[in-house]
Amino acid sequence: MAIDLGSSNTIIYLQEKGIVVDEPTMLARKKKKKWTGLSAPKFAIAKPIAYGYKAKEMLNREPGQIEVVVPIKNGNIADLEGLEFFINYFLKLVYEIPNNKLRFIKSKLLVSIPSSMNQVNRRALRELFKQIGSFNIFLIEQPVLAAIGLGLSMESGSGLVVVDVGGGKTEISVVSMGGIVIGKTIPIAGGTMDADIVNYIRMKYGILIGSVSAERLKINNGGIVRGRNLETGLPKSVKLREEEILEAVGLTLSKISSSVIRVIDETPPELMDDILKRGIVLVGGGSKIKGLNKLIEGNTHINCRVADEPNLCVIKGCGELLEKNRDLDNFV
């Protein structure tokens, strides 16, 4: 089994079955009671009431006694307890899928992680999966898996620039021979673009919208959105054009492009020929924003393209390793 733990989405791949789970990395739970004094409980555990898409539908709509939690933020674990509940829930669903292998999770578990994840979070992740019954755990960095999903051979010394624009962070990596030669992670990604759109509409039209509505505008490159008029407090609608969306996220896209230039500037000269031939590949859900590849291509003078199904490149790399029974010890 393979699990792609992302800030926005979690995807689970089952050997010989393919992708069986693709849900937002969110859960809704009752807020913990913050008691003080001698009567305060030592361990206050709030049991979740919704996961994935159901939890996302509750975002910014939940009543006061419920909170929507994102367990992973900017590539690191923000809520370990919530992450444990989240993983347990979806693994129980996977257990119900008919499979020839008995308790497949105990045989081999491949988990994709951000290259920027620190050692404390990596150890916590290993312990979490051990607690739920898995002991043969392989933590592999997402840019490496994305390169494998794009068809880069791990045995050759060819290089590839992978720009993974996720929900909470963007990873720019030069991958060669199954590892990251040089990389940079910035806390700017799809979530930042959503905030940019919210601020743009508030400043230009005086309307306050939520992050879910902003994400919808980003995906659709514009459209009609409804929000609260800040002057009257009443509902109001506005139609945004594609040019306005690009204007709203322009600064964020420029920061991503500048980071790509810095990584290429630090790349060993022996790999530059491969980079010029293969170009720069954008992966991750945030790479679908229109105009990012053209901006990077114009600033670097290197061909830049968005991968086919960019949000699935990492899990495709996981599937490639599992289906071909590759030796994973070299990646640890």
PEVEN-V219292 format. One record per pair of residues at least 24 apart in sequence whose C-alpha atoms are under 10 Angstrom apart, sorted by the first residue. I is the first residue (numbers start at 0). J is the second residue. D is the distance in Angstrom with one decimal. If there is no record, write none. Layout:
BEGIN
i={I,I}
j={J,J}
d={D,D}
END
This chain:
BEGIN
i={0,0,0,0,0,0,0,0,0,0,0,0,1,1,1,1,1,1,1,1,1,1,1,1,1,1,1,1,2,2,2,2,2,2,2,2,2,2,3,3,3,3,3,3,3,3,3,3,3,3,3,4,4,4,4,4,4,4,4,4,4,5,5,5,5,5,5,5,5,5,5,5,5,5,5,5,6,6,6,6,6,6,6,6,6,6,6,6,6,6,7,7,7,7,7,7,7,7,7,7,7,7,7,8,8,8,8,8,8,8,9,9,9,9,9,10,10,10,10,10,10,11,11,11,11,11,11,11,12,12,12,12,12,12,12,13,13,13,13,13,13,13,13,13,13,14,14,14,14,14,14,14,14,14,14,15,15,15,15,15,16,16,16,16,17,17,17,17,18,18,18,18,19,19,19,19,20,20,20,20,20,21,21,21,21,22,22,22,22,22,22,22,23,23,23,23,23,23,23,24,24,24,24,24,24,24,24,24,24,24,24,24,25,25,25,25,25,25,25,25,25,25,25,25,25,25,25,25,26,26,26,26,26,26,26,26,26,26,26,26,26,26,26,26,26,27,27,27,27,27,27,27,27,27,27,27,27,27,27,27,28,28,28,28,28,28,28,28,29,29,29,29,29,29,30,30,30,30,30,31,31,31,32,44,44,45,45,46,46,46,47,47,47,47,49,49,50,50,50,50,50,51,51,55,56,58,58,58,59,59,59,60,71,72,72,72,72,73,73,73,73,73,73,73,73,73,73,73,73,73,73,74,74,74,74,74,74,74,74,74,74,74,74,74,74,74,74,75,75,75,75,75,75,75,75,75,75,76,76,76,76,76,76,76,77,79,79,79,79,80,82,82,83,83,83,83,83,86,86,86,87,87,87,90,102,102,103,104,104,104,104,104,104,104,105,105,105,105,105,105,105,106,106,106,106,107,107,107,107,107,107,107,108,108,108,108,108,108,108,109,109,109,109,109,109,109,109,109,109,110,110,110,110,110,110,110,110,111,111,111,111,111,111,111,111,111,111,111,111,111,112,112,112,112,112,112,112,112,113,113,113,113,113,113,113,113,113,113,113,114,114,114,114,114,114,114,114,114,114,114,114,115,115,115,115,115,115,115,115,116,116,136,136,137,137,137,137,138,138,138,139,139,139,139,139,139,140,140,140,140,140,140,141,141,141,141,141,141,141,142,142,142,142,142,142,142,142,142,142,142,142,142,143,143,143,143,143,143,143,143,143,143,143,143,144,144,144,144,144,144,144,144,144,144,144,144,145,145,145,145,145,145,145,145,145,145,145,145,145,145,145,146,146,146,146,146,146,146,146,146,146,146,146,147,147,147,147,147,147,147,147,147,147,147,148,148,148,148,148,148,148,148,148,148,148,148,149,149,149,149,149,149,149,149,149,150,150,150,150,151,151,151,151,152,152,153,153,156,156,156,157,157,157,157,157,157,157,158,158,158,158,158,158,158,158,158,158,158,159,159,159,159,159,159,159,159,159,159,160,160,160,160,160,160,160,160,160,160,160,160,160,160,161,161,161,161,161,161,161,161,162,162,162,162,162,162,162,162,162,162,162,162,163,163,163,163,163,163,163,163,163,163,163,163,164,164,164,164,164,164,164,164,164,164,164,164,164,165,165,165,165,165,165,165,165,166,166,166,166,166,166,166,167,167,168,169,169,169,169,169,169,170,170,170,170,170,171,171,171,171,171,171,171,171,171,171,171,172,172,172,172,173,173,173,173,173,173,173,173,174,175,177,177,178,178,180,180,180,180,181,181,181,181,181,182,182,182,182,182,182,182,183,183,183,183,184,184,185,185,185,186,187,187,187,187,188,188,188,188,188,188,188,188,189,189,189,189,189,189,189,189,189,189,190,190,191,191,191,191,192,192,192,192,192,192,192,192,192,192,192,193,193,193,194,194,195,195,195,195,195,195,195,196,196,196,196,196,196,197,198,199,199,199,199,199,200,200,200,200,200,200,200,201,201,201,201,204,204,204,204,204,205,205,205,205,206,206,206,206,206,206,206,206,207,207,207,213,216,216,216,217,217,217,217,217,217,217,217,217,218,218,218,218,218,219,219,219,220,220,220,220,220,221,241,244,244,245,245,245,245,248,248,249,249,249,251,252,252,252,252,252,252,253,253,253,253,255,255,255,256,256,256,256,256,256,256,256,256,257,257,257,258,259,259,259,260,260,260,263,264,274,274,275,275,275,276,276,277,277,277,277,278,278,278,279,279,279,279,280,280,280,280,280,281,281,281,281,281,281,282,282,282,282,282,282,282,282,283,283,283,283,283,283,284,284,284,284,284,285,285,286}
j={93,103,104,105,106,107,108,109,110,317,318,321,104,107,108,109,110,111,136,137,138,314,315,316,317,318,320,321,86,108,109,110,111,112,138,313,314,317,109,110,111,112,113,139,141,144,311,313,314,315,317,71,74,82,86,110,111,112,113,141,314,70,71,72,73,74,75,111,112,113,141,165,166,167,168,283,69,70,71,72,73,74,75,76,113,165,166,167,168,190,51,69,70,71,72,73,165,166,167,189,190,284,285,51,52,71,165,166,284,310,51,85,86,89,314,89,111,310,311,313,314,89,90,93,109,110,314,317,93,109,314,315,317,318,321,93,96,98,103,104,108,317,318,321,322,98,100,103,317,318,319,320,321,322,324,98,99,318,321,322,96,97,98,318,314,315,318,322,311,314,315,318,89,92,93,96,51,89,90,92,93,51,52,89,311,50,51,52,53,54,55,89,50,51,52,53,54,55,69,50,51,52,54,55,68,69,70,71,72,82,85,86,49,50,51,52,53,54,55,58,67,68,69,70,71,81,82,85,50,51,52,53,54,55,57,58,66,67,68,69,70,81,82,84,85,51,53,54,55,56,57,58,61,65,66,67,68,69,81,85,54,61,64,65,66,67,68,81,62,63,64,65,66,67,63,64,65,66,67,64,65,66,64,80,81,80,81,80,81,84,81,84,85,88,85,88,84,85,86,88,89,85,89,211,211,209,210,211,209,210,211,209,167,166,167,168,186,113,115,116,165,166,167,168,169,184,185,186,187,188,190,112,113,114,115,116,117,120,165,166,167,168,169,170,184,185,186,112,113,115,116,117,119,120,121,167,168,116,117,119,120,121,123,124,120,120,123,124,127,127,124,127,124,127,128,130,131,127,128,131,127,128,131,131,132,133,133,128,131,132,133,134,135,136,129,131,132,133,134,135,136,133,134,135,136,133,134,135,136,137,321,327,133,134,135,136,137,138,321,135,136,137,138,139,317,318,320,321,327,136,137,138,139,140,141,314,317,137,138,139,140,141,142,143,144,145,313,314,316,317,137,138,139,140,141,142,144,313,138,139,140,141,142,143,163,168,169,170,184,139,140,141,142,143,170,171,172,179,182,183,184,140,141,168,170,182,183,184,185,140,184,327,331,327,328,330,331,327,330,331,178,317,327,329,330,331,177,178,179,313,330,331,170,172,312,313,314,316,317,170,171,172,173,174,177,178,179,182,282,312,313,316,172,173,174,175,176,177,178,179,313,316,317,330,174,177,178,312,313,314,315,316,317,318,319,320,174,280,281,282,283,306,309,310,311,312,313,314,315,316,317,172,173,174,175,177,178,280,282,312,313,315,316,174,177,312,313,314,315,316,317,318,319,320,306,309,311,312,313,314,315,316,317,318,319,320,280,282,306,307,309,312,313,315,316,312,315,316,319,175,176,177,316,176,177,177,178,269,270,273,269,270,271,272,273,274,277,266,269,270,271,272,273,274,275,276,277,278,270,271,273,274,275,276,277,278,279,280,259,262,263,266,270,273,274,275,277,278,279,280,281,303,259,278,279,280,281,282,283,306,255,256,258,259,279,280,281,282,283,286,303,305,188,280,281,282,283,284,285,286,309,310,312,313,188,189,255,281,282,283,284,285,286,287,288,309,310,189,190,282,283,284,285,286,310,190,191,192,193,283,284,285,191,285,285,255,258,282,283,285,286,255,258,259,282,283,255,256,258,259,260,261,262,263,279,280,281,259,262,263,266,262,263,265,266,267,270,274,279,270,270,329,330,329,330,265,266,267,270,262,263,265,266,267,258,259,261,262,263,265,266,258,259,261,262,255,258,254,255,258,255,251,252,254,255,251,252,254,255,283,284,285,286,214,217,248,251,283,284,285,286,287,288,214,285,248,251,252,285,217,244,245,247,248,249,250,251,252,285,288,217,247,248,247,248,244,246,247,248,249,250,251,243,244,245,246,247,248,247,247,243,244,246,247,248,224,226,237,239,243,244,247,226,227,228,229,228,229,235,236,237,229,230,231,235,230,231,232,233,234,235,236,237,232,234,235,244,240,241,244,241,244,245,247,248,285,287,288,289,284,285,287,288,289,244,288,289,244,245,287,288,289,245,289,288,289,288,289,290,291,288,291,290,291,294,291,288,290,291,292,294,295,291,294,295,298,291,294,295,291,292,293,294,295,296,297,298,299,295,298,299,295,295,298,299,295,298,299,299,299,301,302,300,301,302,301,302,301,302,303,304,302,303,304,303,304,305,306,304,305,306,307,309,305,306,307,309,310,312,306,307,308,309,310,311,312,313,308,309,310,311,312,313,308,309,310,311,312,309,310,310}
d={9.8,7.0,6.1,9.2,8.6,6.4,5.1,6.3,8.6,8.7,8.6,7.6,9.0,8.4,5.7,4.5,5.7,7.7,9.8,9.3,10.0,7.5,9.9,9.8,6.1,7.4,9.5,8.0,9.5,7.8,6.3,4.9,6.3,9.2,9.8,9.7,7.5,8.2,8.5,6.0,4.9,7.3,9.8,9.9,8.2,9.8,9.4,7.1,6.2,10.0,8.3,8.2,9.0,9.9,9.5,7.3,6.3,6.5,8.7,9.4,9.8,9.8,7.2,8.6,9.1,7.3,9.5,8.5,7.8,8.3,9.4,7.5,7.6,8.5,9.7,9.7,7.5,7.9,5.1,5.5,6.7,6.4,8.4,9.2,9.8,7.2,5.6,5.7,8.1,9.5,9.9,8.3,9.9,8.2,8.6,9.8,7.2,5.1,7.3,8.9,8.7,8.7,9.9,8.3,9.8,9.8,9.1,8.3,9.2,9.1,8.7,9.8,9.2,9.7,9.8,10.0,10.0,9.8,8.5,9.4,7.1,8.6,8.7,8.5,9.9,9.4,7.8,9.7,9.6,9.4,6.9,8.7,7.7,6.8,9.3,8.3,9.5,9.2,8.8,9.3,9.8,9.8,8.1,8.8,9.7,9.1,9.6,8.9,9.7,7.1,9.8,9.9,6.5,6.4,10.0,8.6,9.4,9.0,9.0,7.2,9.2,9.5,8.4,9.9,9.4,9.1,7.4,9.7,9.6,8.2,9.1,8.8,9.8,9.3,7.3,8.8,9.9,7.6,9.3,8.9,8.0,8.6,9.4,9.9,9.8,8.3,4.9,6.1,9.4,9.9,9.5,9.3,8.1,4.6,5.9,9.0,8.3,7.0,9.0,7.9,5.9,8.6,9.0,8.7,8.7,6.2,7.0,7.5,9.8,8.6,7.8,9.4,8.5,6.0,5.3,7.8,8.8,6.0,6.5,9.3,6.8,5.7,4.8,6.8,8.8,8.8,8.8,7.7,4.3,6.2,8.7,8.1,5.1,7.6,9.4,9.6,8.5,5.7,5.4,6.8,8.1,7.4,8.7,8.6,6.8,8.8,8.4,5.2,8.2,9.8,7.6,8.5,8.7,6.8,5.6,4.3,6.0,9.0,9.2,9.9,8.9,10.0,8.6,5.6,5.6,6.5,7.7,8.9,9.7,9.0,5.7,4.3,6.2,8.8,8.3,5.6,5.3,5.9,9.2,8.7,9.1,9.3,9.4,8.5,9.8,9.3,9.0,9.9,8.9,8.1,8.0,7.4,8.5,9.8,9.4,9.9,9.2,6.9,9.9,8.0,8.7,8.4,9.2,8.5,8.7,9.0,8.7,7.8,7.1,8.3,8.4,9.7,8.6,8.6,5.9,8.3,9.3,9.0,9.2,9.1,9.0,7.9,4.4,5.1,8.7,9.3,8.6,6.0,8.5,9.0,9.7,7.7,5.6,8.4,6.9,6.1,9.3,9.7,9.2,9.2,6.8,6.6,9.2,9.7,9.2,10.0,8.7,8.9,8.0,8.1,5.7,7.6,9.6,6.6,9.0,9.6,10.0,8.6,9.7,9.6,6.4,9.2,8.7,8.5,9.5,9.3,8.0,8.6,8.5,9.4,9.4,8.8,9.2,6.7,8.5,9.4,8.8,9.2,8.8,9.2,9.8,9.3,7.4,9.3,9.3,9.5,9.3,9.6,9.5,7.6,6.0,8.8,8.5,9.3,9.4,9.5,6.4,4.7,6.4,6.7,8.8,7.6,8.0,6.4,8.9,7.8,8.0,5.2,6.4,7.8,8.9,9.7,7.2,8.2,6.2,4.9,6.2,8.6,9.4,8.6,6.1,4.8,6.2,7.2,7.2,9.5,9.1,8.4,8.6,7.4,6.0,5.0,6.3,8.5,9.1,9.6,8.4,8.4,5.9,5.0,5.6,5.4,9.1,9.2,7.5,9.8,7.6,8.2,9.7,7.9,10.0,6.5,6.0,4.9,5.5,9.0,9.6,10.0,9.6,8.4,5.5,5.5,7.7,9.9,9.8,9.0,9.6,7.9,8.9,8.4,5.1,6.7,7.4,9.0,7.8,9.9,9.1,8.6,8.2,8.8,8.0,8.7,9.9,9.7,8.4,9.1,8.2,6.5,9.4,9.0,10.0,9.7,9.5,7.0,7.8,7.9,6.5,9.3,7.9,6.6,9.6,9.1,8.8,10.0,6.3,6.8,10.0,8.5,8.7,9.3,8.6,9.4,8.9,9.9,9.2,6.1,8.9,9.0,9.4,7.5,8.1,6.5,8.5,7.3,9.7,8.6,7.6,9.2,9.1,9.4,7.5,9.7,8.6,9.1,6.4,8.4,9.3,6.2,6.1,6.9,8.2,8.1,9.8,9.2,9.8,8.6,9.6,7.6,5.1,7.4,7.8,4.6,6.2,9.4,9.0,8.8,9.5,9.8,9.8,7.5,9.1,9.9,9.0,9.6,8.4,5.0,4.2,7.6,7.5,5.7,8.5,9.8,9.5,7.0,8.8,8.5,9.7,9.1,9.5,7.8,7.9,9.6,7.2,9.6,8.3,8.2,8.0,9.7,7.8,4.8,8.1,9.6,7.3,8.3,9.9,9.9,8.4,5.1,6.2,7.4,4.8,3.8,7.5,8.2,6.9,9.3,8.8,9.5,7.8,8.9,9.6,6.7,8.8,8.2,7.5,9.9,9.8,8.4,9.3,8.4,8.8,8.8,9.7,7.4,7.9,4.7,8.3,9.9,8.6,9.3,9.6,7.1,9.8,9.2,6.1,8.6,9.3,9.9,9.2,5.7,8.0,8.7,5.5,6.3,9.8,9.7,8.2,9.8,8.4,9.4,7.0,5.8,9.3,9.3,6.6,7.3,7.0,7.9,8.9,9.1,8.3,9.8,9.9,9.3,6.7,9.8,8.3,7.1,5.0,6.3,8.6,9.5,9.5,9.3,6.2,5.2,6.1,7.1,10.0,9.9,9.1,9.8,9.9,7.8,7.4,6.2,4.8,6.1,8.1,8.3,9.9,9.5,9.1,8.5,6.0,4.8,5.1,8.4,8.1,7.4,8.7,9.1,9.6,9.4,5.6,7.0,8.8,7.3,6.3,4.9,6.5,4.8,5.4,8.9,9.8,9.3,9.1,6.0,8.3,8.2,5.1,5.7,5.3,7.7,8.3,5.3,8.1,9.3,9.6,8.3,7.3,6.5,7.6,9.5,9.6,7.6,9.4,9.9,8.8,8.8,9.6,9.4,9.3,9.2,9.8,9.7,8.8,9.9,7.5,6.3,9.7,9.6,7.1,9.3,9.9,10.0,9.3,8.7,7.4,9.1,9.7,7.9,8.1,9.9,7.5,9.7,8.9,8.8,9.5,9.8,8.7,8.5,7.3,9.7,7.7,9.9,7.8,8.5,9.7,7.1,8.9,7.6,6.7,8.8,9.9,9.4,9.8,6.6,9.4,9.3,9.2,7.5,8.5,8.8,6.8,9.9,8.7,9.1,8.1,8.0,9.9,7.1,9.0,8.1,7.4,7.8,8.8,10.0,8.3,9.7,9.4,6.5,8.9,8.2,8.9,9.8,9.4,9.4,7.6,4.9,8.3,9.6,8.8,8.1,8.6,8.4,7.3,10.0,10.0,7.8,9.3,9.8,7.9,5.5,8.9,9.3,6.7,8.5,8.7,9.3,7.2,9.3,8.3,9.4,8.9,9.1,9.5,5.8,5.8,9.0,8.8,8.1,9.0,6.9,9.3,9.1,5.5,6.8,8.8,8.2,8.7,8.7,8.7,5.7,8.8,9.8,9.6,8.9,8.9,9.4,9.7,8.5,9.6,9.6,8.9,8.1,8.5,9.2,9.8,9.8,8.0,5.6,7.2,9.8,9.6,8.4,10.0,9.2,9.7,8.7,7.2,8.4,8.5,9.6,9.5,9.3,9.7,9.5,9.1,7.7,9.0,6.8,9.0,9.9,9.1,9.3,9.1,6.9,9.0,9.4,9.0,7.6,7.0,9.1,9.7,9.1,9.8,6.4,8.3,9.9,7.7,7.5,9.4,8.9,9.4,9.3,8.6,7.7,7.5,9.4,9.3,9.9,9.2,9.1,9.8,9.8,9.2,8.5,6.2,9.5,7.8,8.7,8.5,7.7,8.4,9.5,8.6,9.6,8.3,7.9,8.9,10.0,7.0,5.2,8.8,9.5,7.3,8.4,8.3,8.3,9.2,9.9,7.6,9.4,8.3,8.3,7.8,6.4,8.7,10.0,8.0,9.1,9.2,6.2,7.5,8.8,8.5,9.1,7.9,9.0,9.9,4.8,5.6,7.7,4.5,6.4,8.6,9.8,5.2,5.8,6.2,10.0,9.3,4.7,5.9,9.5,7.1,9.8,9.8,5.9,8.5,8.1,4.3,6.3,8.2,6.7,8.4,8.5,5.0,4.3,7.4,7.5,8.3,8.6,6.2,4.7,8.5,10.0,8.7,8.2,8.4}
END
